[in-house]
């Protein structure tokens, strides 16, 4: 505990911790999937995404990995009529029920775990293929057209890209070609963190190929074992990318139990031939420095601000890519709210209908991830958000999804 308190002091040195009221879009004291057969089952959503459409309309997506065969669906949206409902909104399967039953039907979705919405109105989904660590189907990457809600691409991962019943995917980010490039919305590259398999998966959707990258820095730090917690064994936990407008771009990541932040040139990560050669070397992996404290999920905005949630300390910090140093003194607390920022398993930057960037987080009670129970009336999961401009300027949090907009029926 002393180490944690000292680390917290270092991370916020000279910065008063003032409570920031983040916007709560939805929260659940009882997460129900609307099926009598699922009563009594444990549902743990792990990722969130917000899609903005015309006239401010929005849809909220959640992944709910299957922990048992009775889970009726694993990729969900908030029912449109409940968009304005904060407490316990209803969920429905995406894109429809047929995609989710039975769970061992590899032509559907076995267990969705990560999502990403790109600027071309496509939803990328990582399906682990697992039910309670049982590998029923190969992991796959699915891409849906959000205008038609139809599948546009499916890519099962080849056997050498994952470890059956071990690989757990904790982050997904997608990179498109530069703006103005012909056929920009045809392809894209997806980068997926395999925390328990200690690797990074790269998928080139235009070529229909994927490859795996492994490096010592993707393994948990041997110096920072966190007792007997399973999280102490988690490797590469995050993936973030430099803004697309930059000429020299990097891929950033860290392991869950480490204090340092790693980066590697994106051009090297994208070189499939290099990584499939027998002499592939990871000499280009560099540690930026140490923040002196753990953080969980991270995401970078298009201005080069890297946001990260501090584990169990109720704070969100940011670092600027243009700053050469990466130390506790170079981090800035942009939000402190221990009532809302708890265990953040999903952290995203989405653009609202006005083109403004918003940060969204899925925050959960940590006790739920170790099999613990909470009082029936206690909030277990919540989706919180804020315009990045409000975070950086320290002004009250606003989000486009809370503004008066037409509701889909």
C-alpha positions as a Markdown table, in Angstrom:
| # | Residue | x | y | z |
|---|---|---|---|---|
| 1 | Unk | 0.0 | 0.0 | 0.0 |
| 2 | Unk | 2.9 | 2.4 | 0.8 |
| 3 | Unk | 4.3 | 1.8 | -2.7 |
| 4 | Unk | 1.0 | 2.6 | -4.3 |
| 5 | Unk | 0.5 | 5.8 | -2.2 |
| 6 | Unk | 4.1 | 7.0 | -3.1 |
| 7 | Unk | 3.5 | 6.3 | -6.7 |
| 8 | Unk | 0.2 | 8.2 | -6.7 |
| 9 | Unk | 2.0 | 11.1 | -5.1 |
| 10 | Unk | 4.6 | 11.1 | -7.8 |
| 11 | Unk | 2.1 | 10.8 | -10.6 |
| 12 | Unk | 0.1 | 13.9 | -9.4 |
| 13 | Unk | 2.9 | 15.9 | -7.9 |
| 14 | Unk | 1.9 | 19.5 | -7.7 |
| 15 | Unk | -1.6 | 18.8 | -9.1 |
| 16 | Unk | -4.6 | 19.2 | -6.8 |
| 17 | Unk | -7.0 | 16.4 | -7.1 |
| 18 | Unk | -10.4 | 18.0 | -7.8 |
| 19 | Unk | -13.4 | 15.8 | -8.4 |
| 20 | Unk | -14.4 | 15.8 | -12.1 |
| 21 | Unk | -18.0 | 15.0 | -12.8 |
| 22 | Unk | -17.9 | 12.8 | -15.9 |
| 23 | Unk | -21.1 | 12.2 | -17.8 |
| 24 | Unk | -22.8 | 8.8 | -17.1 |
| 25 | Unk | -24.5 | 7.6 | -20.2 |
| 26 | Unk | -25.7 | 4.3 | -18.8 |
| 27 | Unk | -25.2 | 2.2 | -15.7 |
| 28 | Unk | -26.4 | -1.2 | -14.5 |
| 29 | Unk | -27.2 | -2.5 | -11.1 |
| 30 | Unk | -28.6 | -5.6 | -12.8 |
| 31 | Unk | -27.3 | -6.5 | -16.2 |
| 32 | Unk | -30.0 | -8.7 | -17.8 |
| 33 | Unk | -29.9 | -10.1 | -21.3 |
| 34 | Unk | -33.6 | -10.5 | -21.5 |
| 35 | Unk | -33.7 | -14.3 | -21.4 |
| 36 | Unk | -35.2 | -16.3 | -18.6 |
| 37 | Unk | -32.7 | -19.1 | -19.2 |
| 38 | Unk | -29.9 | -16.6 | -18.4 |
| 39 | Unk | -31.1 | -15.7 | -14.9 |
| 40 | Unk | -28.4 | -16.4 | -12.3 |
| 41 | Unk | -25.6 | -16.3 | -14.8 |
| 42 | Unk | -22.7 | -13.8 | -14.4 |
| 43 | Unk | -22.4 | -11.3 | -17.2 |
| 44 | Unk | -19.2 | -9.2 | -17.4 |
| 45 | Unk | -19.1 | -6.6 | -20.2 |
| 46 | Unk | -15.6 | -5.6 | -21.1 |
| 47 | Unk | -15.7 | -3.2 | -24.1 |
| 48 | Unk | -17.7 | -0.3 | -25.2 |
| 49 | Unk | -18.1 | 1.8 | -28.4 |
| 50 | Unk | -20.4 | 4.7 | -29.4 |
| 51 | Unk | -21.5 | 5.1 | -33.0 |
| 52 | Unk | -22.8 | 8.6 | -34.0 |
| 53 | Unk | -25.1 | 8.8 | -37.0 |
| 54 | Unk | -27.0 | 11.6 | -38.7 |
| 55 | Unk | -28.7 | 14.4 | -36.7 |
| 56 | Unk | -26.9 | 13.3 | -33.5 |
| 57 | Unk | -28.4 | 9.8 | -33.3 |
| 58 | Unk | -26.2 | 7.3 | -31.5 |
| 59 | Unk | -25.9 | 3.7 | -30.7 |
| 60 | Unk | -24.0 | 2.1 | -27.8 |
| 61 | Unk | -22.2 | -1.2 | -28.3 |
| 62 | Unk | -21.1 | -3.6 | -25.6 |
| 63 | Unk | -19.1 | -6.9 | -25.7 |
| 64 | Unk | -20.2 | -9.5 | -23.1 |
| 65 | Unk | -17.8 | -12.5 | -23.5 |
| 66 | Unk | -19.5 | -15.8 | -22.9 |
| 67 | Unk | -18.7 | -17.3 | -19.5 |
| 68 | Unk | -21.2 | -20.0 | -20.0 |
| 69 | Unk | -23.3 | -21.7 | -22.7 |
| 70 | Unk | -26.5 | -20.1 | -21.5 |
| 71 | Unk | -25.5 | -16.6 | -22.4 |
| 72 | Unk | -28.0 | -15.7 | -25.1 |
| 73 | Unk | -25.9 | -13.1 | -26.9 |
| 74 | Unk | -22.4 | -11.7 | -26.6 |
| 75 | Unk | -22.3 | -8.5 | -28.8 |
| 76 | Unk | -25.1 | -6.1 | -27.7 |
| 77 | Unk | -26.5 | -2.7 | -28.4 |
| 78 | Unk | -28.7 | -0.6 | -26.1 |
| 79 | Unk | -32.3 | -0.8 | -27.3 |
| 80 | Unk | -33.0 | 2.5 | -29.2 |
| 81 | Unk | -36.0 | 3.4 | -27.0 |
| 82 | Unk | -33.7 | 3.2 | -24.0 |
| 83 | Unk | -31.0 | 5.5 | -25.4 |
| 84 | Unk | -32.0 | 8.3 | -22.9 |
| 85 | Unk | -32.3 | 5.8 | -20.0 |
| 86 | Unk | -29.4 | 6.0 | -17.5 |
| 87 | Unk | -30.4 | 3.1 | -15.2 |
| 88 | Unk | -30.5 | -0.4 | -16.5 |
| 89 | Unk | -31.3 | 0.1 | -20.2 |
| 90 | Unk | -32.3 | -3.0 | -22.1 |
| 91 | Unk | -29.8 | -4.7 | -24.4 |
| 92 | Unk | -30.4 | -6.5 | -27.7 |
| 93 | Unk | -28.2 | -8.7 | -29.8 |
| 94 | Unk | -26.2 | -7.3 | -32.7 |
| 95 | Unk | -26.7 | -7.6 | -35.6 |
| 96 | Unk | -29.5 | -10.0 | -34.8 |
| 97 | Unk | -30.3 | -13.2 | -32.7 |
| 98 | Unk | -29.2 | -15.6 | -35.5 |
| 99 | Unk | -25.6 | -14.5 | -35.1 |
| 100 | Unk | -25.4 | -15.7 | -31.5 |
| 101 | Unk | -26.9 | -19.2 | -31.2 |
| 102 | Unk | -25.6 | -21.8 | -30.7 |
| 103 | Unk | -22.3 | -20.7 | -29.3 |
| 104 | Unk | -20.4 | -23.6 | -30.9 |
| 105 | Unk | -21.6 | -22.6 | -34.4 |
| 106 | Unk | -18.4 | -21.1 | -35.9 |
| 107 | Unk | -20.4 | -19.3 | -38.6 |
| 108 | Unk | -21.8 | -16.9 | -36.0 |
| 109 | Unk | -20.3 | -15.0 | -33.0 |
| 110 | Unk | -19.0 | -17.3 | -30.3 |
| 111 | Unk | -17.7 | -14.7 | -27.8 |
| 112 | Unk | -17.2 | -11.1 | -28.7 |
| 113 | Unk | -14.5 | -9.4 | -26.6 |
| 114 | Unk | -13.3 | -6.3 | -28.5 |
| 115 | Unk | -14.8 | -3.7 | -30.8 |
| 116 | Unk | -13.6 | -0.7 | -32.8 |
| 117 | Unk | -15.7 | 1.8 | -34.9 |
| 118 | Unk | -13.7 | 3.4 | -37.7 |
| 119 | Unk | -14.5 | 6.6 | -39.6 |
| 120 | Unk | -16.1 | 4.7 | -42.4 |
| 121 | Unk | -19.1 | 3.5 | -40.3 |
| 122 | Unk | -17.7 | 0.0 | -39.9 |
| 123 | Unk | -17.7 | -2.0 | -36.7 |
| 124 | Unk | -14.7 | -4.3 | -36.2 |
| 125 | Unk | -15.2 | -7.1 | -33.8 |
| 126 | Unk | -12.7 | -9.6 | -32.2 |
| 127 | Unk | -14.4 | -12.9 | -31.4 |
| 128 | Unk | -12.2 | -15.0 | -29.1 |
| 129 | Unk | -14.0 | -18.3 | -30.0 |
| 130 | Unk | -13.9 | -19.3 | -26.3 |
| 131 | Unk | -16.5 | -20.1 | -23.7 |
| 132 | Unk | -15.1 | -20.1 | -20.2 |
| 133 | Unk | -11.6 | -20.8 | -21.6 |
| 134 | Unk | -12.8 | -23.6 | -23.8 |
| 135 | Unk | -11.7 | -23.0 | -27.4 |
| 136 | Unk | -14.8 | -23.9 | -29.4 |
| 137 | Unk | -13.9 | -22.0 | -32.6 |
| 138 | Unk | -10.9 | -20.2 | -34.0 |
| 139 | Unk | -10.7 | -16.6 | -33.0 |
| 140 | Unk | -11.9 | -14.3 | -35.8 |
| 141 | Unk | -12.1 | -10.7 | -36.9 |
| 142 | Unk | -15.5 | -9.6 | -38.2 |
| 143 | Unk | -16.3 | -6.3 | -39.9 |
| 144 | Unk | -19.8 | -5.0 | -40.1 |
| 145 | Unk | -21.3 | -2.2 | -42.2 |
| 146 | Unk | -23.1 | 0.0 | -39.6 |
| 147 | Unk | -25.3 | 1.6 | -42.3 |
| 148 | Unk | -26.8 | -1.8 | -43.4 |
| 149 | Unk | -25.8 | -3.8 | -40.3 |
| 150 | Unk | -24.4 | -6.5 | -42.6 |
| 151 | Unk | -21.1 | -8.4 | -42.5 |
| 152 | Unk | -18.6 | -7.2 | -45.0 |
| 153 | Unk | -15.5 | -9.3 | -44.0 |
| 154 | Unk | -14.7 | -12.3 | -41.9 |
| 155 | Unk | -11.1 | -13.4 | -41.0 |
| 156 | Unk | -10.5 | -16.5 | -38.9 |
| 157 | Unk | -7.1 | -16.2 | -37.3 |
| 158 | Unk | -4.6 | -18.9 | -38.5 |
| 159 | Unk | -3.4 | -21.4 | -36.0 |
| 160 | Unk | 0.0 | -19.8 | -35.6 |
| 161 | Unk | -1.6 | -16.4 | -34.6 |
| 162 | Unk | -3.0 | -17.5 | -31.2 |
| 163 | Unk | -2.7 | -20.0 | -28.4 |
| 164 | Unk | -6.0 | -22.0 | -28.0 |
| 165 | Unk | -7.7 | -21.5 | -24.6 |
| 166 | Unk | -4.9 | -19.2 | -23.5 |
| 167 | Unk | -5.1 | -16.1 | -25.8 |
| 168 | Unk | -7.2 | -13.3 | -24.4 |
| 169 | Unk | -7.6 | -10.2 | -26.4 |
| 170 | Unk | -7.5 | -7.0 | -24.3 |
| 171 | Unk | -7.2 | -4.2 | -26.9 |
| 172 | Unk | -8.1 | -3.5 | -30.5 |
| 173 | Unk | -7.3 | -0.4 | -32.6 |
| 174 | Unk | -7.8 | 0.0 | -36.4 |
| 175 | Unk | -5.8 | 2.2 | -38.7 |
| 176 | Unk | -7.1 | 3.4 | -42.1 |
| 177 | Unk | -5.2 | 4.9 | -45.0 |
| 178 | Unk | -4.6 | 8.7 | -45.0 |
| 179 | Unk | -7.6 | 10.9 | -45.6 |
| 180 | Unk | -8.2 | 11.6 | -49.3 |
| 181 | Unk | -6.6 | 8.2 | -50.3 |
| 182 | Unk | -8.7 | 6.3 | -52.9 |
| 183 | Unk | -10.5 | 3.3 | -51.5 |
| 184 | Unk | -9.7 | 4.5 | -48.0 |
| 185 | Unk | -12.8 | 2.7 | -46.6 |
| 186 | Unk | -12.1 | -0.6 | -48.4 |
| 187 | Unk | -9.2 | -1.9 | -46.2 |
| 188 | Unk | -7.5 | -1.0 | -42.9 |
| 189 | Unk | -5.2 | -2.6 | -40.5 |
| 190 | Unk | -6.2 | -4.0 | -37.1 |
| 191 | Unk | -3.8 | -4.3 | -34.1 |
| 192 | Unk | -4.9 | -6.7 | -31.4 |
| 193 | Unk | -3.2 | -7.2 | -28.0 |
| 194 | Unk | -3.0 | -10.8 | -26.7 |
| 195 | Unk | -2.5 | -10.3 | -23.0 |
| 196 | Unk | -2.2 | -13.9 | -21.9 |
| 197 | Unk | -0.5 | -15.1 | -25.0 |
| 198 | Unk | 2.1 | -12.3 | -24.8 |
| 199 | Unk | 1.8 | -11.2 | -28.4 |
| 200 | Unk | 0.5 | -8.7 | -30.9 |
| 201 | Unk | -1.7 | -9.7 | -33.9 |
| 202 | Unk | -1.7 | -7.5 | -37.0 |
| 203 | Unk | -4.5 | -8.0 | -39.6 |
| 204 | Unk | -4.3 | -6.4 | -43.0 |
| 205 | Unk | -7.9 | -6.5 | -44.2 |
| 206 | Unk | -7.2 | -5.4 | -47.8 |
| 207 | Unk | -4.8 | -8.3 | -48.2 |
| 208 | Unk | -6.8 | -10.6 | -46.0 |
| 209 | Unk | -3.7 | -11.7 | -44.1 |
| 210 | Unk | -2.6 | -11.5 | -40.5 |
| 211 | Unk | 0.6 | -12.2 | -38.6 |
| 212 | Unk | 1.8 | -12.4 | -35.0 |
| 213 | Unk | 4.6 | -10.4 | -33.3 |
| 214 | Unk | 6.2 | -11.4 | -30.0 |
| 215 | Unk | 8.8 | -9.5 | -27.9 |
| 216 | Unk | 10.1 | -9.7 | -24.4 |
| 217 | Unk | 8.5 | -6.3 | -23.6 |
| 218 | Unk | 5.1 | -7.9 | -24.2 |
| 219 | Unk | 5.6 | -10.3 | -21.2 |
| 220 | Unk | 4.6 | -9.4 | -17.6 |
| 221 | Unk | 7.4 | -7.7 | -15.7 |
| 222 | Unk | 9.2 | -10.2 | -13.4 |
| 223 | Unk | 9.9 | -7.4 | -11.0 |
| 224 | Unk | 6.3 | -6.4 | -10.4 |
| 225 | Unk | 4.4 | -9.5 | -9.6 |
| 226 | Unk | 1.1 | -8.5 | -8.0 |
| 227 | Unk | 0.6 | -11.3 | -5.5 |
| 228 | Unk | -1.5 | -14.2 | -6.7 |
| 229 | Unk | -3.8 | -12.1 | -8.9 |
| 230 | Unk | -4.3 | -13.5 | -12.4 |
| 231 | Unk | -3.8 | -10.0 | -13.7 |
| 232 | Unk | -0.1 | -10.2 | -12.6 |
| 233 | Unk | 0.3 | -12.7 | -15.4 |
| 234 | Unk | -1.1 | -10.4 | -18.1 |
| 235 | Unk | 1.3 | -9.3 | -20.8 |
| 236 | Unk | 0.7 | -6.6 | -23.4 |
| 237 | Unk | -2.6 | -5.1 | -22.4 |
| 238 | Unk | -3.0 | -2.0 | -24.6 |
| 239 | Unk | -2.5 | -0.8 | -28.1 |
| 240 | Unk | -2.5 | 2.8 | -29.3 |
| 241 | Unk | -1.3 | 4.6 | -32.5 |
| 242 | Unk | 0.2 | 7.9 | -33.3 |
| 243 | Unk | -2.2 | 10.3 | -35.1 |
| 244 | Unk | -2.7 | 9.4 | -38.7 |
| 245 | Unk | -1.5 | 12.8 | -40.1 |
| 246 | Unk | 2.1 | 12.3 | -38.8 |
| 247 | Unk | 4.8 | 11.1 | -41.1 |
| 248 | Unk | 6.7 | 9.1 | -38.4 |
| 249 | Unk | 4.2 | 7.1 | -36.5 |
| 250 | Unk | 4.5 | 4.7 | -33.6 |
| 251 | Unk | 2.6 | 1.9 | -31.9 |
| 252 | Unk | 2.4 | 2.3 | -28.1 |
| 253 | Unk | 1.6 | -0.4 | -25.5 |
| 254 | Unk | 2.3 | -1.5 | -21.9 |
| 255 | Unk | 1.8 | -4.6 | -19.9 |
| 256 | Unk | -0.7 | -4.5 | -17.1 |
| 257 | Unk | 1.8 | -4.9 | -14.2 |
| 258 | Unk | 4.5 | -2.6 | -15.6 |
| 259 | Unk | 5.2 | 1.1 | -14.9 |
| 260 | Unk | 6.8 | 1.8 | -18.2 |
| 261 | Unk | 5.4 | 2.6 | -21.7 |
| 262 | Unk | 6.8 | 1.0 | -24.8 |
| 263 | Unk | 6.8 | 2.2 | -28.4 |
| 264 | Unk | 7.9 | 0.7 | -31.8 |
| 265 | Unk | 7.8 | 2.3 | -35.3 |
| 266 | Unk | 4.5 | 1.5 | -37.0 |
| 267 | Unk | 6.3 | 0.9 | -40.3 |
| 268 | Unk | 8.1 | -2.0 | -38.7 |
| 269 | Unk | 5.0 | -3.5 | -37.2 |
| 270 | Unk | 3.3 | -3.4 | -40.7 |
| 271 | Unk | 6.2 | -5.3 | -42.3 |
| 272 | Unk | 4.8 | -8.8 | -42.5 |
| 273 | Unk | 7.8 | -10.1 | -44.4 |
| 274 | Unk | 10.2 | -9.0 | -41.6 |
| 275 | Unk | 8.2 | -10.7 | -38.8 |
| 276 | Unk | 7.9 | -13.9 | -40.7 |
| 277 | Unk | 11.6 | -14.1 | -41.4 |
| 278 | Unk | 13.8 | -16.4 | -39.3 |
| 279 | Unk | 16.1 | -13.6 | -38.2 |
| 280 | Unk | 13.4 | -11.1 | -37.1 |
| 281 | Unk | 14.7 | -8.9 | -34.3 |
| 282 | Unk | 12.9 | -6.6 | -31.9 |
| 283 | Unk | 15.7 | -4.1 | -31.6 |
| 284 | Unk | 13.3 | -1.2 | -32.4 |
| 285 | Unk | 11.2 | -1.7 | -29.3 |
| 286 | Unk | 12.0 | 1.2 | -26.9 |
| 287 | Unk | 10.8 | 2.1 | -23.4 |
| 288 | Unk | 9.8 | 5.7 | -23.2 |
| 289 | Unk | 10.3 | 5.9 | -19.5 |
| 290 | Unk | 8.3 | 5.1 | -16.4 |
| 291 | Unk | 5.3 | 6.7 | -14.8 |
| 292 | Unk | 5.9 | 5.1 | -11.4 |
| 293 | Unk | 2.4 | 3.7 | -11.3 |
| 294 | Unk | 0.3 | 1.2 | -13.1 |
| 295 | Unk | -2.4 | 2.0 | -15.6 |
| 296 | Unk | -4.9 | -0.1 | -17.4 |
| 297 | Unk | -6.6 | 0.9 | -20.7 |
| 298 | Unk | -5.1 | 3.6 | -22.9 |
| 299 | Unk | -6.1 | 5.5 | -26.0 |
| 300 | Unk | -4.6 | 8.2 | -28.1 |
| 301 | Unk | -6.5 | 11.1 | -29.7 |
| 302 | Unk | -5.7 | 12.7 | -33.0 |
| 303 | Unk | -3.8 | 15.5 | -31.3 |
| 304 | Unk | -1.3 | 13.0 | -29.9 |
| 305 | Unk | -2.6 | 12.9 | -26.3 |
| 306 | Unk | -2.3 | 9.5 | -24.8 |
| 307 | Unk | -4.9 | 8.9 | -22.0 |
| 308 | Unk | -4.6 | 6.1 | -19.5 |
| 309 | Unk | -6.7 | 5.1 | -16.5 |
| 310 | Unk | -4.8 | 4.5 | -13.2 |
| 311 | Unk | -5.6 | 1.2 | -11.6 |
| 312 | Unk | -7.8 | 1.5 | -8.5 |
| 313 | Unk | -7.0 | 5.2 | -8.0 |
| 314 | Unk | -9.9 | 6.8 | -9.8 |
| 315 | Unk | -7.9 | 9.0 | -12.1 |
| 316 | Unk | -7.3 | 9.5 | -15.8 |
| 317 | Unk | -3.9 | 10.9 | -16.9 |
| 318 | Unk | -2.6 | 12.1 | -20.2 |
| 319 | Unk | 0.8 | 12.4 | -21.8 |
| 320 | Unk | 1.6 | 14.3 | -25.0 |
| 321 | Unk | 3.4 | 12.4 | -27.8 |
| 322 | Unk | 5.3 | 15.6 | -28.7 |
| 323 | Unk | 7.0 | 15.5 | -25.2 |
| 324 | Unk | 10.3 | 13.7 | -25.4 |
| 325 | Unk | 10.2 | 12.5 | -21.7 |
| 326 | Unk | 7.8 | 10.0 | -20.2 |
| 327 | Unk | 8.0 | 10.3 | -16.4 |
| 328 | Unk | 5.5 | 11.0 | -13.6 |
| 329 | Unk | 6.3 | 14.7 | -14.0 |
| 330 | Unk | 5.3 | 14.6 | -17.6 |
| 331 | Unk | 1.8 | 13.2 | -16.8 |
| 332 | Unk | -1.2 | 15.4 | -16.2 |
| 333 | Unk | -4.3 | 14.3 | -14.3 |
| 334 | Unk | -7.3 | 15.3 | -16.5 |
| 335 | Unk | -10.0 | 13.6 | -14.5 |
| 336 | Unk | -10.3 | 12.4 | -10.9 |
| 337 | Unk | -13.4 | 10.6 | -9.8 |
| 338 | Unk | -13.0 | 7.4 | -7.7 |
| 339 | Unk | -16.8 | 7.0 | -7.7 |
| 340 | Unk | -16.9 | 6.5 | -11.5 |
| 341 | Unk | -13.3 | 5.6 | -12.7 |
| 342 | Unk | -12.9 | 2.1 | -11.3 |
| 343 | Unk | -11.6 | -0.9 | -13.3 |
| 344 | Unk | -11.6 | 0.4 | -16.9 |
| 345 | Unk | -11.6 | -2.4 | -19.4 |
| 346 | Unk | -12.8 | -0.4 | -22.4 |
| 347 | Unk | -11.4 | 3.1 | -23.3 |
| 348 | Unk | -12.3 | 4.7 | -26.7 |
| 349 | Unk | -12.1 | 7.9 | -28.6 |
| 350 | Unk | -15.1 | 8.4 | -30.8 |
| 351 | Unk | -16.2 | 11.4 | -32.9 |
| 352 | Unk | -19.7 | 12.8 | -32.3 |
| 353 | Unk | -22.0 | 14.2 | -35.0 |
| 354 | Unk | -20.2 | 17.5 | -34.9 |
| 355 | Unk | -16.8 | 15.9 | -35.5 |
| 356 | Unk | -15.6 | 16.5 | -32.0 |
| 357 | Unk | -13.6 | 13.8 | -30.2 |
| 358 | Unk | -15.1 | 12.2 | -27.1 |
| 359 | Unk | -13.5 | 9.8 | -24.7 |
| 360 | Unk | -15.7 | 6.9 | -23.5 |
| 361 | Unk | -14.9 | 4.4 | -20.8 |
| 362 | Unk | -16.6 | 1.2 | -19.5 |
| 363 | Unk | -15.9 | 1.2 | -15.8 |
| 364 | Unk | -16.7 | -1.8 | -13.6 |
| 365 | Unk | -16.4 | -2.8 | -10.0 |
| 366 | Unk | -13.1 | -4.7 | -9.8 |
| 367 | Unk | -14.6 | -7.3 | -7.3 |
| 368 | Unk | -16.8 | -8.7 | -10.1 |
| 369 | Unk | -13.7 | -9.9 | -12.0 |
| 370 | Unk | -12.5 | -12.1 | -9.2 |
| 371 | Unk | -15.9 | -13.8 | -8.7 |
| 372 | Unk | -17.1 | -11.4 | -5.9 |
| 373 | Unk | -20.7 | -10.4 | -5.3 |
| 374 | Unk | -22.1 | -6.9 | -4.7 |
| 375 | Unk | -25.4 | -5.7 | -3.1 |
| 376 | Unk | -28.3 | -5.9 | -5.6 |
| 377 | Unk | -28.8 | -2.1 | -5.7 |
| 378 | Unk | -25.1 | -1.2 | -6.2 |
| 379 | Unk | -23.9 | 0.1 | -9.6 |
| 380 | Unk | -21.8 | -2.7 | -11.1 |
| 381 | Unk | -21.0 | -1.3 | -14.6 |
| 382 | Unk | -21.2 | 2.2 | -16.0 |
| 383 | Unk | -20.4 | 3.9 | -19.3 |
| 384 | Unk | -18.9 | 7.3 | -18.7 |
| 385 | Unk | -17.7 | 10.0 | -21.2 |
| 386 | Unk | -16.4 | 13.5 | -21.8 |
| 387 | Unk | -15.4 | 15.6 | -24.8 |
| 388 | Unk | -11.6 | 15.5 | -25.0 |
| 389 | Unk | -11.7 | 19.3 | -25.2 |
| 390 | Unk | -13.4 | 19.5 | -21.9 |
| 391 | Unk | -10.8 | 17.2 | -20.3 |
| 392 | Unk | -7.9 | 19.2 | -21.6 |
| 393 | Unk | -9.4 | 22.6 | -20.7 |
| 394 | Unk | -10.8 | 21.4 | -17.4 |
| 395 | Unk | -14.3 | 22.5 | -18.2 |
| 396 | Unk | -17.5 | 20.6 | -17.3 |
| 397 | Unk | -17.9 | 17.4 | -19.2 |
| 398 | Unk | -20.4 | 17.3 | -22.1 |
| 399 | Unk | -21.1 | 14.6 | -24.7 |
| 400 | Unk | -23.1 | 14.6 | -27.9 |
| 401 | Unk | -25.1 | 11.6 | -26.8 |
| 402 | Unk | -26.7 | 13.6 | -24.0 |
| 403 | Unk | -27.9 | 16.4 | -26.2 |
| 404 | Unk | -31.5 | 16.5 | -27.4 |
| 405 | Unk | -31.6 | 14.4 | -30.5 |
| 406 | Unk | -34.1 | 12.3 | -32.5 |
| 407 | Unk | -34.5 | 8.8 | -31.1 |
| 408 | Unk | -34.6 | 5.7 | -33.4 |
| 409 | Unk | -37.8 | 3.7 | -33.0 |
